[in-house]
Amino acid sequence: MGGRGSSSGAGRGGHGGGGGGSATDLSSVSDSDLTKMMRDAGSRMDAASEIMQRTAHGATQYNQRMPESVFPEATKANYDKYQAASKAFHTARAQRDRISDEQIRRQPKSSGTSRAFVNSFGEATTREITNQNYQRSQKSLSKSVLRNMGY
């Protein structure tokens, strides 16, 4: 019911639906347009980040109910600017992440063992050199590291 690690998407951060930005289907967009959209999202993130950096101190002081006589930057205007920039930043980041996911999806899948390896006799081979136990332990280690990172 919305606790830690829940994937209900009903909370404030809501990874479960909607998302930010325009709801266009990215699979029908050309690669060059995706690149332009990625650049645009990045520039919007940079602009929002600049505003957030300028107004963060005042917004924090205002949110903590600090007196404006002591902290002149602790105004409602700074707080509102910070909140609007924060929302714009998160929207642009969500769009950038969706575009990045689409670009990764479009990349051709590599065949894995297509590289030639030169063995100790000077022969080129595509045979896998590693041991099955080593591969299994590496896969398990990778999964545990990703699990600890929250993926």
C-alpha positions as CSV (number, residue, x, y, z in Angstrom):
1,M,0.0,0.0,0.0
2,G,2.5,2.6,-1.1
3,G,5.3,1.7,1.3
4,R,9.0,1.8,0.6
5,G,9.8,0.0,-2.6
6,S,6.2,-0.1,-3.7
7,S,5.6,0.1,-7.4
8,S,2.0,1.3,-7.2
9,G,2.8,4.7,-8.8
10,A,0.2,6.4,-6.7
11,G,2.7,8.4,-4.7
12,R,4.0,11.9,-5.4
13,G,7.0,10.7,-7.6
14,G,4.8,8.3,-9.5
15,H,6.8,6.1,-11.8
16,G,3.6,4.3,-12.7
17,G,1.9,6.1,-15.6
18,G,1.7,9.3,-17.3
19,G,5.2,10.4,-17.2
20,G,6.2,13.9,-18.1
21,G,6.4,15.8,-21.4
22,S,4.5,15.2,-24.5
23,A,2.8,11.8,-24.8
24,T,3.9,11.3,-28.4
25,D,4.8,7.8,-29.6
26,L,8.5,7.8,-30.0
27,S,8.7,4.7,-32.2
28,S,7.4,6.7,-35.2
29,V,9.9,9.6,-34.7
30,S,13.1,9.6,-36.9
31,D,16.5,9.3,-35.4
32,S,17.5,12.9,-36.2
33,D,14.3,14.2,-34.6
34,L,15.0,12.1,-31.5
35,T,18.5,13.7,-31.3
36,K,16.9,17.2,-31.6
37,M,14.4,16.3,-29.0
38,M,17.1,15.0,-26.7
39,R,19.1,18.2,-27.2
40,D,16.0,20.3,-26.5
41,A,15.2,18.4,-23.3
42,G,18.8,18.8,-22.2
43,S,18.7,22.6,-22.8
44,R,15.4,22.8,-20.9
45,M,17.0,20.9,-18.0
46,D,20.0,23.3,-18.0
47,A,17.7,26.4,-18.0
48,A,15.6,25.0,-15.1
49,S,18.8,24.0,-13.2
50,E,20.1,27.6,-13.5
51,I,16.9,28.9,-12.0
52,M,16.9,26.3,-9.3
53,Q,20.5,27.2,-8.3
54,R,19.7,30.9,-8.1
55,T,16.5,30.5,-6.0
56,A,17.3,27.4,-3.9
57,H,18.6,29.2,-0.9
58,G,15.7,31.6,-0.8
59,A,13.1,28.9,-1.4
60,T,14.6,26.8,1.4
61,Q,14.6,29.7,3.8
62,Y,11.0,30.6,2.9
63,N,9.9,27.0,3.3
64,Q,11.5,26.9,6.8
65,R,9.6,30.1,7.7
66,M,12.7,32.2,8.1
67,P,11.9,35.9,8.6
68,E,12.4,38.0,5.5
69,S,14.0,40.7,7.5
70,V,16.9,38.4,8.3
71,F,17.0,36.5,5.0
72,P,15.9,39.0,2.2
73,E,15.9,36.2,-0.4
74,A,13.4,34.2,1.6
75,T,10.4,35.3,-0.4
76,K,7.3,33.6,-1.8
77,A,8.4,34.6,-5.3
78,N,11.7,32.7,-5.0
79,Y,9.8,29.7,-3.6
80,D,7.4,29.8,-6.5
81,K,10.2,30.2,-9.1
82,Y,12.0,27.2,-7.5
83,Q,8.9,25.0,-7.5
84,A,8.1,25.9,-11.2
85,A,11.7,25.3,-12.3
86,S,11.8,22.0,-10.3
87,K,8.7,20.8,-12.0
88,A,10.0,21.8,-15.5
89,F,13.3,20.1,-14.7
90,H,11.7,16.8,-13.7
91,T,9.4,16.9,-16.8
92,A,12.4,17.5,-19.1
93,R,14.4,14.7,-17.4
94,A,11.5,12.3,-17.8
95,Q,11.2,13.1,-21.5
96,R,15.0,12.8,-21.9
97,D,14.9,9.4,-20.3
98,R,12.1,8.2,-22.5
99,I,14.0,9.4,-25.6
100,S,17.2,7.7,-24.3
101,D,15.3,4.5,-23.8
102,E,14.0,4.7,-27.3
103,Q,17.5,5.3,-28.8
104,I,18.8,2.3,-26.8
105,R,15.9,0.1,-28.1
106,R,16.7,1.1,-31.7
107,Q,20.4,0.1,-31.5
108,P,21.1,-3.1,-33.3
109,K,21.7,-6.1,-31.0
110,S,25.3,-7.2,-30.9
111,S,25.9,-10.9,-31.5
112,G,28.1,-11.2,-28.5
113,T,31.0,-13.5,-29.6
114,S,31.7,-12.0,-33.0
115,R,35.2,-10.8,-31.9
116,A,38.1,-12.8,-33.0
117,F,40.5,-13.9,-30.3
118,V,44.1,-14.8,-31.0
119,N,45.1,-17.8,-29.0
120,S,48.6,-18.8,-27.8
121,F,49.3,-20.6,-31.1
122,G,48.6,-17.4,-33.1
123,E,45.3,-18.7,-34.5
124,A,42.3,-16.5,-34.7
125,T,39.2,-18.1,-33.1
126,T,35.8,-17.0,-32.0
127,R,35.6,-19.7,-29.3
128,E,34.6,-18.4,-25.8
129,I,37.7,-18.5,-23.6
130,T,36.1,-18.2,-20.2
131,N,34.9,-20.9,-17.9
132,Q,31.2,-21.5,-17.3
133,N,31.6,-21.2,-13.5
134,Y,33.3,-17.8,-14.0
135,Q,30.5,-16.5,-16.3
136,R,27.9,-17.8,-13.8
137,S,29.6,-16.1,-10.8
138,Q,30.0,-12.8,-12.8
139,K,26.3,-12.8,-13.7
140,S,25.3,-13.5,-10.1
141,L,27.6,-10.7,-8.9
142,S,26.2,-8.3,-11.5
143,K,22.7,-9.1,-10.4
144,S,23.4,-8.6,-6.7
145,V,25.2,-5.2,-7.4
146,L,22.2,-4.0,-9.5
147,R,19.8,-5.2,-6.8
148,N,21.7,-3.2,-4.2
149,M,21.5,-0.2,-6.5
150,G,17.7,-0.5,-6.7
151,Y,17.4,-1.9,-10.2
